[in-house]
Amino acid sequence: MTYPLLGFDEKIAWRNQRNDVLTVGELLIDMISSDYGENHESSEYRKFFGGSPSNIAMNAKKLGIRPLVAASVGEDGFGKYLIERLREAGIDTDCVQSVDHSTSMVVVTKSTATPVPIFYRGADYRLEYTSKLEQALLQSKVVHFSCWPISLAPARQTIERLVETAREHGILVGFDPNYHPMIWQRGEEGTAYVKSMIGKTDIVKPSEDDSERLFGKDTPERQVEKFLELGAKLVVLTLGKDGAIASNGKETCVFDTFAAEVVDTTGAGDAFWSGFYAAAVKGYTIREALNLGFAVSAYKLKYTGAVADLPTLEAIKEMYGL
């Protein structure tokens, strides 16, 4: 079964679960430059907590809902640092697995456009499917993942089992189709696999760059149609300074951006997801949740790093007049 996604002006009828959102995938170090540049010419980089699903969990906790992280880190100083950061935030780390491989890292040179990362992968894709992870899933309202864990085994098989179990039990599945060829094994055509996963999920939020990597150049409207044709129930296509388009196949809505100041775009999409999930869990309609997601993203853009010191969701709602 798939989750019965509602219209834009309806609310999701959640079941009473211990966890609001289970984010599965990468927990890693972001090394972000102090200076702006397009060719990685910066000579100074700072260490930040990173990993898209983990960023979402950190943000969601600040926004007032109950997240849980499932990931794999190395038995090293960086791995311990990441686990400690989760614990300091009040997030359960029972589903964070420690393995005998280096903690993964992404090096990012700051950009006012979409930054081009350099990937160093070790522990992140070693995530195994366990009974503890399955129980965490069954006690969650939402499970969320990105392209990172499905790009390599054994994490790919772990995600496949999680998605299958989520569909069997009516758990909402969110997927960030942030395809990037550099994270896939050489010679493997990752786009076909990503497309095969889209129909097994409920909500996808591609950027323009994501869409172009998967389908080639096209108009935003046609790109949205392609995701819907593959089986997604709700598609949210973000267009940078031009806002976003969202469609459930019956209705299409256009959203303007709330961003007035851009310091660092790293994690802007993660901030959207956290705002959207927090609002949906708190009982807002899909349309309201989307607007609040964009507002949280706009707030994050004013700060360096993927995880900003967010106020409550209610404070952001008032700040942006929603």
C-alpha positions in Angstrom: 0.0 0.0 0.0 1.1 3.6 -0.5 0.3 6.5 1.7 -3.0 8.2 0.7 -1.6 11.7 0.0 -4.1 14.5 0.4 -4.9 17.7 -1.5 -3.1 21.0 -0.9 -5.8 22.2 1.5 -6.1 19.0 3.5 -4.2 17.7 6.5 -2.5 14.4 6.9 -4.3 12.1 9.4 -1.3 10.8 11.4 -1.3 7.6 13.5 0.0 8.0 17.0 3.7 6.9 16.8 6.7 7.5 19.1 8.9 9.1 16.4 7.7 11.8 14.0 10.3 11.3 11.3 13.1 8.7 10.8 15.8 10.1 8.6 18.0 7.4 7.0 21.4 7.8 5.3 24.5 9.9 5.6 25.9 11.4 8.7 29.2 13.1 7.8 31.5 16.0 8.1 31.0 19.1 5.9 34.2 21.0 5.4 33.0 24.5 4.2 35.2 27.2 2.9 35.5 30.6 4.7 35.6 32.4 1.3 33.3 32.3 -1.7 34.6 30.8 -5.0 33.6 28.7 -7.9 36.9 26.7 -8.4 37.7 25.5 -4.8 40.5 28.2 -4.6 39.8 28.9 -0.9 42.7 27.9 1.4 40.6 27.8 4.7 37.8 25.4 5.5 35.8 24.9 8.7 34.3 21.7 10.1 30.5 21.4 10.3 28.0 18.7 11.2 26.7 17.4 7.9 24.7 14.8 5.9 21.3 15.7 4.4 19.0 13.4 6.4 20.9 14.2 9.6 20.6 17.9 8.9 16.9 17.5 8.6 16.7 15.7 11.9 18.7 18.4 13.7 16.5 21.1 12.2 13.3 19.2 12.9 14.2 18.9 16.5 14.6 22.6 16.9 11.3 23.1 15.1 9.6 21.1 17.8 9.0 17.5 16.5 10.6 14.1 17.3 13.2 13.0 14.8 15.4 9.9 14.8 18.6 9.3 12.8 19.7 6.0 11.2 23.3 6.3 9.8 26.8 4.8 9.8 29.9 6.6 11.0 33.5 5.6 11.5 35.0 4.6 14.8 37.2 7.7 14.8 37.2 11.3 16.1 34.9 12.6 13.5 32.4 9.8 14.1 32.4 10.5 17.8 32.0 14.2 17.1 28.9 13.6 15.0 27.3 11.3 17.5 27.9 13.8 20.3 26.3 16.6 18.3 23.2 14.5 17.9 23.1 13.7 21.6 23.6 17.4 22.5 20.6 18.1 20.4 18.5 15.6 22.3 18.3 13.1 19.4 18.4 9.4 20.1 21.6 7.7 18.5 20.5 4.1 19.0 20.3 3.7 15.2 23.7 5.3 14.4 26.0 2.4 13.6 29.8 2.7 14.2 32.0 0.8 11.7 35.7 0.2 11.1 35.9 2.7 8.2 36.7 6.4 8.0 33.8 8.8 8.7 32.7 10.2 5.3 33.4 13.9 4.4 32.2 16.5 1.9 34.3 19.5 1.0 32.3 22.5 -0.1 33.4 25.9 -1.4 30.8 28.4 -0.5 28.7 29.8 -3.4 25.7 32.0 -3.8 24.5 29.5 -6.5 24.4 25.7 -6.0 27.8 24.7 -4.5 29.8 21.9 -6.2 30.9 19.4 -3.6 33.9 17.0 -3.5 33.1 13.7 -1.8 35.2 11.4 0.4 33.2 8.4 1.3 34.0 5.7 3.8 31.5 4.7 6.6 28.3 6.3 5.3 27.2 3.5 2.9 27.9 0.7 5.4 24.5 1.1 7.0 23.0 -2.4 7.7 19.3 -3.4 8.1 18.8 -4.5 11.7 15.8 -5.4 13.9 16.5 -2.2 15.8 16.2 -0.2 12.7 13.1 -1.9 11.6 11.4 -1.2 15.0 12.4 2.4 14.7 10.7 2.6 11.3 7.5 0.9 12.5 7.4 3.5 15.3 7.7 6.5 12.9 5.2 8.5 11.0 7.6 9.4 8.2 10.8 7.8 6.8 13.0 10.1 4.7 16.1 9.3 2.5 18.2 10.8 -0.3 20.3 9.5 -3.1 23.4 9.0 -1.0 22.5 5.7 0.7 21.0 4.2 -2.5 24.2 4.9 -4.5 26.2 2.1 -2.9 25.7 -1.3 -1.2 24.9 -2.4 1.5 23.0 0.9 2.3 21.1 0.5 -1.0 19.6 -2.8 0.1 18.9 -1.3 3.6 16.9 1.5 2.0 15.0 -0.9 -0.3 13.9 -3.0 2.7 12.9 0.1 4.7 10.8 1.5 1.8 9.1 -1.8 1.3 8.3 -2.1 5.0 7.1 1.5 5.1 4.7 0.9 2.2 3.3 -2.2 3.8 2.5 -0.3 7.0 1.3 3.0 5.5 4.3 5.1 6.6 4.8 8.2 4.6 8.0 8.0 2.4 9.9 11.2 1.5 12.7 11.1 -1.0 15.2 13.7 -2.0 16.3 12.8 -5.5 19.5 14.7 -5.3 21.3 12.6 -7.9 25.0 13.4 -8.5 27.1 11.1 -10.8 30.1 11.5 -8.6 28.7 9.5 -5.7 27.9 6.4 -7.9 30.3 3.7 -8.8 32.1 4.3 -12.0 30.3 2.7 -15.0 27.0 2.5 -13.1 24.0 4.4 -14.6 22.5 5.8 -11.4 19.7 7.8 -13.1 17.7 4.6 -14.0 17.9 3.4 -10.4 16.9 6.7 -8.9 13.9 6.9 -11.3 12.9 3.3 -10.2 12.7 4.5 -6.6 10.6 7.6 -7.3 7.4 5.5 -7.8 7.9 3.8 -4.5 7.8 7.1 -2.6 5.2 9.6 -1.7 6.9 13.0 -1.7 9.9 14.1 -3.8 11.7 17.5 -3.7 14.1 17.9 -6.6 16.0 21.1 -7.4 16.4 22.3 -11.0 19.9 20.8 -11.0 18.6 17.5 -9.8 15.9 17.4 -12.5 18.4 18.3 -15.2 20.8 15.5 -14.1 18.0 13.0 -14.2 16.0 14.1 -17.3 18.1 16.7 -19.2 17.0 20.3 -19.8 13.3 21.1 -19.9 10.8 23.6 -18.6 10.0 23.4 -14.8 6.4 22.3 -15.7 7.5 19.4 -17.8 10.1 18.3 -15.2 7.3 18.1 -12.6 5.2 16.0 -15.0 8.1 13.6 -15.4 8.3 12.9 -11.7 4.6 12.5 -11.5 4.6 10.1 -14.4 7.1 7.9 -12.5 4.7 7.6 -9.6 5.5 10.3 -7.1 2.4 11.5 -5.2 3.6 15.1 -4.5 6.4 16.8 -6.4 8.0 20.0 -5.1 10.4 21.4 -7.7 12.6 24.2 -6.2 13.7 27.0 -8.5 16.1 29.0 -6.4 15.3 32.7 -6.5 12.3 32.0 -8.6 10.5 30.0 -5.9 9.0 26.6 -6.5 6.3 24.6 -8.3 4.4 21.9 -6.5 1.9 19.4 -8.0 0.0 16.3 -6.8 -1.1 15.5 -10.4 -4.5 17.2 -10.0 -3.5 20.6 -8.6 -0.4 22.6 -9.3 0.7 25.5 -7.1 3.4 28.2 -7.6 5.3 29.5 -4.6 7.4 32.6 -4.4 10.7 32.6 -2.5 10.9 34.1 1.0 14.7 34.5 0.7 15.9 38.1 1.0 19.5 37.4 2.1 21.8 34.5 0.9 25.0 33.8 2.9 25.3 30.1 2.2 23.1 27.8 0.2 24.4 24.6 1.8 21.5 22.7 3.4 18.8 25.0 2.1 16.9 22.0 0.7 17.3 20.1 4.1 15.9 23.1 5.9 12.8 23.0 3.6 12.3 19.3 4.4 12.5 19.9 8.1 10.1 22.8 8.0 7.6 20.9 5.8 7.7 17.8 8.0 7.4 19.8 11.2 4.4 21.7 9.9 2.7 18.6 8.5 3.2 16.7 11.8 1.9 19.7 13.8 -1.4 19.6 11.8 -1.0 22.2 9.1 -2.4 21.6 5.6 -0.1 20.5 2.8 -0.1 24.1 1.4 0.7 25.6 4.8 3.4 23.0 5.4 5.0 23.8 2.0 5.0 27.6 2.8 6.5 26.9 6.2 9.1 24.7 4.6 10.1 27.5 2.3 10.2 30.0 5.2 12.5 27.7 7.2 14.8 27.4 4.1 14.9 31.2 3.7 15.9 31.6 7.3 18.7 29.0 7.0 20.1 30.8 3.9 21.2 33.7 6.2 23.7 31.4 7.9 26.8 29.3 7.1 26.5 25.6 7.4 23.7 23.2 6.8 22.3 23.4 10.3 21.3 26.9 11.5 20.2 27.8 15.0 16.5 27.8 14.1 13.8 29.3 16.3 10.5 27.4 16.8 8.3 26.8 13.8 5.7 29.1 15.4 8.3 31.9 15.6 9.2 31.4 11.9 5.5 31.4 11.0 5.1 34.8 12.6 8.4 36.1 11.2 7.3 35.5 7.6 3.7 36.4 8.1 2.2 33.0 7.5 
